[in-house]
């Protein structure tokens, strides 16, 4: 993995996610989250990465926050479950958010074609159909490796 550093955003200090919290999300969504994601999110949920730039289509956007897994967040709108509830009627089944950009668009795991190793896609909630879903990386590790200044 690349040398990404993380700065707390939701809480003033790092707040670890528990094994049980990941299990709860996996049960609600009916998926197994990638192990590389769980390792990072367990330590850095609710944090912003540096570097945070990533190429999407022909441009660059910034990864604003790694959404929280914990339900005790002081900012519930920054949680994976809140984002999923917000997006689910606008996106196809099989897409699950894990990060937000510096605006209000989301990076999601795409389980539609690869249920054991989901790809990473970028979602424009205002978009229509597949045109609103842009490929970003083959997996979570490659997503982190793609971050740049």
C-alpha positions in Angstrom: 0.0 0.0 0.0 1.1 3.5 -0.7 2.2 5.9 2.1 -1.1 7.5 3.0 -1.4 9.4 6.2 -4.7 10.1 7.9 -6.1 13.1 9.8 -9.0 12.8 12.1 -12.2 14.5 10.9 -15.3 13.1 12.5 -13.7 12.8 16.0 -10.9 14.8 17.4 -8.8 11.6 17.8 -8.6 8.2 16.0 -11.6 6.0 16.9 -11.2 2.3 16.2 -14.0 0.3 14.5 -14.7 -3.0 16.1 -14.9 -6.5 14.6 -18.6 -6.5 15.6 -19.3 -3.3 13.8 -17.9 -4.7 10.6 -19.9 -7.8 11.1 -23.1 -5.8 11.5 -22.6 -3.9 8.3 -21.7 -7.1 6.4 -24.9 -8.7 7.7 -27.1 -5.7 6.8 -25.6 -5.5 3.3 -25.2 -9.3 2.7 -21.5 -8.9 1.6 -18.0 -9.7 2.9 -16.1 -6.4 3.0 -12.5 -6.6 1.7 -9.9 -7.4 4.3 -7.6 -4.6 3.2 -10.4 -2.1 3.6 -11.3 -3.5 7.1 -7.7 -3.1 8.2 -7.6 0.5 7.2 -11.1 1.5 8.2 -10.6 -0.2 11.6 -7.9 2.4 12.4 -8.9 5.4 10.2 -12.7 5.5 9.9 -13.8 9.1 9.9 -10.4 10.4 8.8 -9.2 12.2 5.7 -6.3 10.8 3.7 -3.2 12.6 2.5 -2.5 12.6 -0.4 -6.2 12.7 -1.3 -6.3 13.4 -5.1 -7.5 10.6 -7.4 -8.2 10.3 -11.1 -11.9 9.8 -12.1 -12.5 9.7 -15.8 -10.5 12.5 -17.3 -10.3 14.6 -14.1 -9.2 14.6 -10.5 -11.3 14.7 -7.4 -10.4 14.6 -3.7 -11.2 11.9 -1.3 -12.8 13.8 1.5 -13.4 11.2 4.2 -13.3 7.5 4.9 -16.8 7.0 6.1 -17.4 5.7 9.6 -18.3 2.1 10.3 -19.1 2.9 14.0 -22.7 3.8 14.7 -21.9 6.1 17.6 -20.7 8.9 15.2 -21.3 12.5 16.2 -21.8 13.0 12.5 -24.2 10.2 11.3 -24.2 11.6 7.7 -20.5 10.5 7.5 -21.3 6.8 8.2 -21.4 4.0 5.6 -24.9 3.1 6.6 -26.3 6.7 6.3 -24.6 7.0 2.9 -26.0 3.6 1.8 -29.5 4.6 2.9 -29.2 7.9 1.0 -27.9 6.3 -2.2 -29.7 2.9 -2.4 -32.8 4.1 -4.3 -30.6 6.0 -6.8 -28.0 3.2 -7.6 -28.2 -0.4 -8.7 -28.0 -3.2 -6.1 -24.4 -4.3 -5.4 -22.9 -0.9 -4.8 -21.9 0.0 -1.2 -20.3 3.3 -0.1 -17.1 3.5 1.9 -15.8 7.1 1.2 -17.0 10.5 0.1 -15.2 13.0 -2.1 -14.8 16.6 -1.0 -18.3 17.3 -2.4 -21.2 15.0 -2.0 -20.3 12.1 -4.3 -19.3 8.7 -3.1 -16.7 6.0 -3.7 -18.3 2.6 -3.5 -17.4 -1.1 -3.6 -18.9 -2.6 -6.7 -19.9 -6.2 -6.0 -22.0 -6.6 -9.2 -19.3 -8.5 -11.2 -16.8 -9.5 -8.6 -18.5 -10.5 -5.4 -15.3 -11.7 -3.7 -13.1 -8.8 -4.7 -15.2 -5.7 -5.4 -13.9 -3.0 -7.8 -14.0 0.6 -6.7 -16.3 3.0 -8.5 -17.3 6.7 -8.1 -21.0 7.5 -7.9 -22.7 10.8 -8.9 -26.0 10.5 -7.1 -27.5 13.0 -9.5 -26.5 11.0 -12.6 -28.6 8.5 -14.5 -27.9 4.7 -14.7 -24.5 3.4 -15.6 -23.4 6.9 -16.7 -23.4 7.8 -13.0 -21.0 5.0 -12.1 -17.3 5.5 -13.0 -14.6 2.9 -12.6 -11.7 4.0 -10.3 -9.7 1.0 -9.3 -9.6 -2.8 -9.3 -9.7 -3.0 -5.5 -9.3 -1.1 -2.3 -5.5 -1.4 -2.2 -5.1 -0.1 -5.7 -7.5 2.7 -4.8 -5.2 3.8 -2.0 -2.2 3.4 -4.2 -3.8 5.7 -6.7 -4.0 8.7 -4.3 -1.8 11.6 -5.3 -1.2 15.2 -4.4 
